[in-house]
Amino acid sequence: MEWSLPKAGFLSTDVEDAVPAILQANDELFGFARDVNHLIMAIAQEAVNTVHTSSMSEEAVLVRLLMRAAGFYQGALLMAERGMFVECRAMARSVIEVSLAVSAMDGNKGKFIQMLRDDHLKSRRNRYQTLHTQSTDPEARKALQTAIGQLEKSLSLISPKELAALGPLEASYFVYQVLSDNAGHVSASSLDHYIEPQEGRQYWDYKVGAGTPDEVATSLYYCLYGVIPVVVGVADLLGLEQFAAQIHEVVDRFDKTPAPLLA
């Protein structure tokens, strides 16, 4: 069998022309996702016009977490509209990571903000070490060694598992793990999305093109699973009570949305 792939892949006009059909196949779920997005942006609009503090204050960190979640969520929806269900899940995983951070702000904000600072310095130290290892210039190596010595060796990068343990969403770490294996990392599970196994994997074909309606629906569910706690947490911690009724409606709608099996 000879495959004929769109010349621009998911950016092709053929896929663009298929967007209405993809939306129609999960009309209710896409509609819900758009409603949630409008709520996110309304909260973000209020937050950026209200919070004017130092960048590492609790309030400013929450606003920036909301903006990060909004960007990944919107990117995930754009991918879902084109049937890019695997890529959508990878972004949903990033949204869930933000939800764990918002949860940590609710549980132990001091510890989380310290984790942010330590992670930043540890990342810098790691970069210096990599450059030091790769450099063949004695003067550059000397300067890098000095810079490395000025940063504590005991600093740690942020661990998603430790992050989850700081707040009330610790159970969501399991979903984060599942999506890491299913889509976020190069793994046997994530690569399986690109084949169609037959007869117990004795035979297989490549799988190309948009995902099925069920695959897209599953991806949308996990986008919502990640972003709704961000909406709830940020609005609550910033005291944005004017959004309480809308948030309650969103949570109620999500509770009534069937959860797909993804393990």
URTAVEN-V889849 format. One line per field, one symbol per residue. phi: phi as a letter, one per 40 degrees, with the letter a starting at -180 (. if undefined). psi: psi as a letter, one per 40 degrees, with the letter a starting at -180 (. if undefined). burial: 1 if it has 16 or more other ideal C-beta (glycine too) atoms within 10 Angstrom, else 0. A space follows every 10 residues. Layout:
# URTAVEN-V889849
phi = ???
psi = ???
burial = ???
This chain:
# URTAVEN-V889849
phi = .bcbcdcbfc cccccdccdd cccccbdccc cccccccccd ccccdccccb cbbccbcdcc cccccccccc cccccccccc ccgccccccc ccdccccccc cccccccacc cccccccccc cccccccccc cccccbcdcc cccccccccc bccccbcccd ccccccbcbd cccccdcccc ccacbcadcc cccbbbcbfg gcbabcbbgc ccdccccccc dcccdccccc dcccccccgc cccdcccdcc cccccccdcc caa
psi = hhihihdebe eidddddedd dddddfdddd dddddddddd dddddddded hgaideiddd dddddddddd dddddddddd deegdddddd dddddddddd dddddddgdd dddddddddd dddddddddd ddddiehddd ddddddddde hhdeiiihhd ddddeeaefd dedddddddd ddddihiddd deeeigiiff ediiiihiai iidddddddd dddddddddd dddddddefg eeeddddddd dddddehhhi hh.
burial = 0000000000 0000100100 0110110011 0110011011 0111011000 1000000011 1111111111 0111111011 1111111111 1111111111 1111111010 0110100110 0100100100 0100000000 0001001100 0000100101 0111111011 0110111111 0111000001 0000000000 0000000001 1010111111 1111111111 1111111101 0010011001 0001000000 000
